[in-house]
Amino acid sequence: MSRIADFRSDTVTRPTARMIEAMASAQVGDDVLGDDPTVMRLESTFAAMFGKEAAIFLPSGTMGNQCAVAAHIVPGEEVIVEANAHISKYEGGALARIAGAHNCMIQGERGMLPLPDLARAFRAPSVHFPRTGLVCVEQTHLMSGGCIVPLEYLQEVKGMAAHHGVPVHMDGARLWNAQAETGVSFEEYGSVSDSISVSLCKGLSCPVGSMLIGDGAYIERARRVRKWMGGGMRQAGYLAACGLVALEETLPLISEDNARCRRLSVAALGLDGLNMAQETVDTNVLFLEVTDSAIDAPMLESELAERGVMTLALGPRLLRFVTHRGIIDADVEHAVRALQSILS
């Protein structure tokens, strides 16, 4: 089989030729000592993009989120988070383990906490209750199928949190996909959050890395947290160079990933035995419910793999496809033909 269509995640993307060249020629220093010029350039670039004072380069998205929380709160404070948010559901319990956070999880819809429920979640001062220390939002919201959380809603959340003196952190791992659809500027997203984490190794196709962006004193606290988490890297400029290339080369292509996901969803819904397990396809994530009684999601995942299509089963009936730079139009067509051959 000459080509594998890998829809498992946008984390499977590979660096471009330009990124490899940039790595080979990067000027480097020692980032832990604060003198790697390529890292410093990447951090200042991202800070300016989001209208913030500073940024920090981290090895992974999980470290970016957990570093963000630990720099905002003190152990024992409460973090308000949507019940299916990545930061609490898919990061190994790190909110409790690393930040010592007490979670207040609220069931949302399309990644949005109902505003009346959010209003009630802010704790009154009392020795009997944990102090409300942070609100977390996610853009795009993975478990709702990569849905876009509207800017107007994020503005409401920021205003409500600010009224209570509580900061807002945005897990923006796939913020690029939302921005490509909405046209909302990165600076506007920065205005509705006190800190933002974004991934370089998903849609942007870098091999490693995430950024955490915020104001200067906050990022200095985040540097201390990164240190005791073991996230300080030495000649990190070799990796940071890819992020600078991505802003010019792969960021402008994100809308193509979203469009391919929509095309895949339309074709898949014409097949018996499948339903869409999300309201809309906003960006690059598609969840399909396997309704055919003769096959379940893990079986369908295995059958697709034999035909050169890699997906991810997330339970007995849920199958996930994610489009990215490594997926081309022919891969979408191949995936549909493979589904047809299995379900017919």
Secondary structure, 3 states (H helix, E strand, C coil): CCCCEECCCHHHCCCCHHHHHHHHHCCCCCHHHCCCHHHHHHHHHHHHHCCCCEEEEECCHHHHHHHHHHHHCCCCCEEEEECCCHHHHCCCCHHHHCCCCEEEEECCECCECCHHHHHHHCCCCCCCCCCEEEEEEECCEHHHCCECCCHHHHHHHHHHHHHCCCCEEEEECCHHHHHHHHCCCHHHHHHCCCEEEEECCCCCCCCCCEEEEECHHHHHHHHHHHHHCCCCCCCCHHHHHHHHHHHHHCHHHHHHHHHHHHHHHHHHCCCCCEEECCCCCCCCEEEEEECCCCCCHHHHHHHHHHCCEECEECCCCEEEEECCCCCCHHHHHHHHHHHHHHHC
